[in-house]
Amino acid sequence: MVLAEISLAIGAVKAVGEAVDSAKSLLEIAGLLDEAFELNDQVKETKKPKGATEVILESKLNKFEDNTDGTSTSFAAIAQEVTDSKALKHELYRLKIRLNNKWGPDTYDTIINTRKKRIEQQERLEYEHRQLLRERKKARKHFLIEILKAGGLLLFVAGATYWLMQNY
């Protein structure tokens, strides 16, 4: 789906670029900017490398015909991916110029840096939340084990008392 993702990202960036000219504030194009950046991030994500067996099976099953998964070795597919990737970078550059011309220098860089900081903060908060959940799960497990120990000890003492009372 690499080609489709790149094409979607290019279209989104072009739409933002066209909307910049008529927008009176950044708030009017914020949704379009968000969509464009998300699609750009999807394109940048690295795919998990495939194992040798998976590659052999896909080639035998003719999975490369559509040239949309980024694994094709044909010249046409590679050329399309490279040119689309460069076109996306060029459209992002044009968007940067338009935003900076309309709302002052460093507008684009400020947006990118602020977005990056907020994404990092969100990832950090999610990590801390996962750690807190792990700690709570561990504490619950420890508590349950202690309750079972206490219950077992109580049963042992009750059984021993009952046995002593019956035999002596």
NUPAMI-645546 format. One line per field, with one value per residue (C-alpha): residue number from 1; residue in three letters; z, x, y. Coordinates in nm, 3 decimals, always signed. Each point is the difference from the previous one (the first is absolute). Layout:
# residues N
n	c(NUM;...)
res	c(Ala;...)
z	c(Z;...)
x	c(X;...)
y	c(Y;...)
***
This chain:
# residues 168
n	c(1;2;3;4;5;6;7;8;9;10;11;12;13;14;15;16;17;18;19;20;21;22;23;24;25;26;27;28;29;30;31;32;33;34;35;36;37;38;39;40;41;42;43;44;45;46;47;48;49;50;51;52;53;54;55;56;57;58;59;60;61;62;63;64;65;66;67;68;69;70;71;72;73;74;75;76;77;78;79;80;81;82;83;84;85;86;87;88;89;90;91;92;93;94;95;96;97;98;99;100;101;102;103;104;105;106;107;108;109;110;111;112;113;114;115;116;117;118;119;120;121;122;123;124;125;126;127;128;129;130;131;132;133;134;135;136;137;138;139;140;141;142;143;144;145;146;147;148;149;150;151;152;153;154;155;156;157;158;159;160;161;162;163;164;165;166;167;168)
res	c(Met;Val;Leu;Ala;Glu;Ile;Ser;Leu;Ala;Ile;Gly;Ala;Val;Lys;Ala;Val;Gly;Glu;Ala;Val;Asp;Ser;Ala;Lys;Ser;Leu;Leu;Glu;Ile;Ala;Gly;Leu;Leu;Asp;Glu;Ala;Phe;Glu;Leu;Asn;Asp;Gln;Val;Lys;Glu;Thr;Lys;Lys;Pro;Lys;Gly;Ala;Thr;Glu;Val;Ile;Leu;Glu;Ser;Lys;Leu;Asn;Lys;Phe;Glu;Asp;Asn;Thr;Asp;Gly;Thr;Ser;Thr;Ser;Phe;Ala;Ala;Ile;Ala;Gln;Glu;Val;Thr;Asp;Ser;Lys;Ala;Leu;Lys;His;Glu;Leu;Tyr;Arg;Leu;Lys;Ile;Arg;Leu;Asn;Asn;Lys;Trp;Gly;Pro;Asp;Thr;Tyr;Asp;Thr;Ile;Ile;Asn;Thr;Arg;Lys;Lys;Arg;Ile;Glu;Gln;Gln;Glu;Arg;Leu;Glu;Tyr;Glu;His;Arg;Gln;Leu;Leu;Arg;Glu;Arg;Lys;Lys;Ala;Arg;Lys;His;Phe;Leu;Ile;Glu;Ile;Leu;Lys;Ala;Gly;Gly;Leu;Leu;Leu;Phe;Val;Ala;Gly;Ala;Thr;Tyr;Trp;Leu;Met;Gln;Asn;Tyr)
z	c(+0.000;-0.021;-0.328;+0.118;+0.328;-0.182;-0.245;+0.284;+0.182;-0.314;-0.053;+0.361;-0.013;-0.327;+0.155;+0.295;-0.235;-0.194;+0.321;+0.136;-0.263;+0.104;+0.374;+0.239;+0.290;+0.064;+0.182;-0.332;-0.142;+0.324;-0.086;-0.345;+0.147;+0.252;-0.271;-0.220;+0.283;+0.103;-0.355;-0.028;+0.322;-0.137;-0.307;+0.216;+0.217;-0.065;-0.081;+0.178;-0.215;-0.142;+0.053;-0.285;+0.009;-0.020;-0.295;-0.184;+0.064;-0.118;-0.315;-0.076;+0.060;-0.230;+0.269;-0.180;-0.286;+0.156;+0.108;+0.298;+0.297;-0.038;-0.058;-0.376;-0.175;-0.338;-0.134;-0.064;+0.356;+0.155;-0.228;+0.092;+0.374;-0.025;-0.212;+0.219;+0.311;-0.151;-0.111;+0.357;+0.135;-0.262;+0.088;+0.370;-0.087;-0.203;+0.293;+0.231;-0.229;-0.027;+0.375;+0.074;-0.262;+0.130;+0.377;+0.043;+0.008;+0.199;+0.010;-0.157;+0.219;+0.310;-0.095;-0.068;+0.321;+0.217;-0.154;+0.054;+0.367;+0.058;-0.164;+0.217;+0.309;-0.093;-0.055;+0.335;+0.177;-0.167;+0.108;+0.359;-0.006;-0.120;+0.276;+0.259;-0.125;+0.022;+0.356;+0.100;-0.157;+0.186;+0.327;-0.048;-0.068;+0.311;+0.208;-0.125;+0.084;+0.352;+0.046;-0.114;+0.239;+0.288;-0.094;-0.025;+0.338;+0.153;-0.140;+0.128;+0.351;+0.002;-0.121;+0.250;+0.282;-0.105;-0.016;+0.343;+0.152;-0.147;+0.097;+0.347)
x	c(+0.000;+0.301;-0.104;-0.355;+0.118;+0.242;-0.270;-0.242;+0.263;+0.081;-0.369;-0.045;+0.301;-0.122;-0.345;+0.156;+0.212;-0.308;-0.191;+0.281;-0.066;-0.362;+0.039;-0.018;+0.157;+0.179;-0.307;-0.184;+0.256;+0.096;-0.195;+0.154;+0.348;-0.060;-0.113;+0.298;+0.250;-0.159;+0.016;+0.361;+0.084;-0.160;+0.220;+0.311;-0.071;+0.237;-0.150;+0.096;+0.249;-0.137;+0.160;+0.147;-0.282;-0.266;+0.174;+0.025;-0.367;-0.113;+0.205;-0.144;-0.352;+0.062;-0.061;+0.216;-0.239;-0.162;+0.335;-0.172;+0.169;+0.349;+0.173;-0.006;+0.335;-0.121;+0.151;-0.339;-0.123;+0.323;+0.005;-0.362;+0.074;+0.309;-0.166;-0.311;+0.216;+0.189;-0.328;-0.129;+0.313;-0.035;-0.367;+0.091;+0.267;-0.251;-0.243;+0.275;+0.068;-0.371;-0.056;+0.309;-0.092;-0.356;+0.056;+0.361;+0.338;+0.042;-0.375;+0.046;+0.299;-0.188;-0.295;+0.227;+0.203;-0.309;-0.163;+0.314;+0.019;-0.365;+0.034;+0.304;-0.191;-0.296;+0.227;+0.169;-0.338;-0.117;+0.321;-0.044;-0.362;+0.103;+0.263;-0.262;-0.235;+0.281;+0.078;-0.367;-0.031;+0.311;-0.134;-0.337;+0.175;+0.218;-0.308;-0.188;+0.294;+0.018;-0.376;+0.036;+0.291;-0.202;-0.303;+0.216;+0.158;-0.342;-0.128;+0.309;-0.040;-0.373;+0.068;+0.278;-0.220;-0.285;+0.231;+0.149;-0.345;-0.116;+0.307;+0.084)
y	c(+0.000;+0.229;+0.160;+0.058;+0.155;+0.231;+0.105;+0.072;+0.204;+0.201;+0.071;+0.108;+0.232;+0.154;+0.055;+0.178;+0.212;+0.109;+0.072;+0.218;+0.267;+0.049;-0.063;+0.293;-0.189;-0.324;-0.130;-0.021;-0.245;-0.178;-0.314;-0.019;+0.052;-0.275;-0.242;+0.088;-0.052;-0.330;-0.132;+0.120;-0.187;-0.316;+0.022;+0.047;-0.304;-0.285;-0.333;-0.317;-0.192;-0.319;-0.335;-0.202;-0.253;+0.271;+0.165;-0.334;-0.079;+0.344;-0.024;-0.344;+0.127;+0.301;+0.262;+0.258;+0.065;+0.308;+0.154;+0.159;-0.158;+0.151;-0.333;-0.019;-0.013;+0.119;+0.320;+0.161;-0.057;+0.127;+0.305;+0.076;-0.025;+0.221;+0.267;+0.003;+0.030;+0.294;+0.157;-0.025;+0.168;+0.274;+0.057;+0.021;+0.257;+0.202;-0.016;+0.124;+0.297;+0.085;-0.016;+0.206;+0.261;+0.036;-0.012;+0.100;-0.171;-0.320;-0.069;-0.342;-0.086;+0.110;-0.222;-0.298;+0.044;+0.049;-0.305;-0.205;+0.106;-0.083;-0.341;-0.074;+0.114;-0.218;-0.301;+0.065;+0.022;-0.321;-0.173;+0.122;-0.115;-0.347;-0.014;+0.100;-0.272;-0.258;+0.108;-0.021;-0.345;-0.113;+0.145;-0.175;-0.329;+0.043;+0.090;-0.307;-0.226;+0.145;-0.051;-0.360;-0.053;+0.144;-0.213;-0.310;+0.072;+0.058;-0.330;-0.180;+0.144;-0.080;-0.354;-0.052;+0.133;-0.226;-0.302;+0.077;+0.040;-0.332;-0.201;+0.138)
***
